[in-house]
């Protein structure tokens, strides 16, 4: 009878230890998931930005090969100088990604139309900073030939930075 009592006393301690291990494992998994979500979102945004830069480069190549680049300023469209678009491409790619936008601003953009169905639209915008101030910035919207759009704004560039490259 002594051995039976001993086993009954050991059983609750073992069960308690098993529950604590399960709780600890669940907590660790929850922490990993909580850490993985922001990392996954950041990786997705950077992947989207890199696809945008690649697609914009392909659009420039198409415009060069087909002599199809046009520029639209204040609603007027005319033939564009490829060196202007290449300078802006360099400026955009060197600056890096800003904050994603769900839609383009409502103002009139400076736009490059590449002839392959894609276009780059650049808008003057005001950006709210974390400290509550507003600064001048640039909204960049690239419409791919399939109609999808990649858009973001940045306070690292202004509309004037872009306009000075095309004049």
C-alpha positions, 0 to 999 in steps of 0.5 A: 500500500505504501508504493501505491500512495507514493505513485499517487503523490508523484502523479500530480507533480508530473502533471503540473510539470507537464502543464508548465512545459506546455504553457512555456512552449506556447508562450515561446511560440506566441513570442516568435509569431509576434516577432515574425509578423512585423519582420514579414510585413517589412520584408513584403514592403521591401520586396514590393519596392524592389519589384517597383524599381525593377519594373520601372527600369524595364519601362525605361528600357522599353521607352528607350528601345521604342522611343516612346517616352512621353511626359505630362506636365499640367495636363499637357503631354509631349515627347520626353527626354530619356535622360530626364526620366533616367535622372529621376529613376536614379534619384528615386532608387538612390533615395529608397522607400518611404511610407506606403500609400493606398491611393494617389493624391488628388492633385495634378501629377508630373507623369512619365508615360513609357509606351508599354502601358506603364506610367510614373506619376509624381505628386507634391504632397505634405507628410505628417511627421511623428512629432506632429509637424508637416513637411514637403514631400513627394508621392510616387505612384507607378502604374504597371502595364497590368494596371496594378499600382505601387505607391508611396510617399517620402519626405526624402524628396520633394516635387521641386527636386524632381522638377529641377531634374527635368528643366 
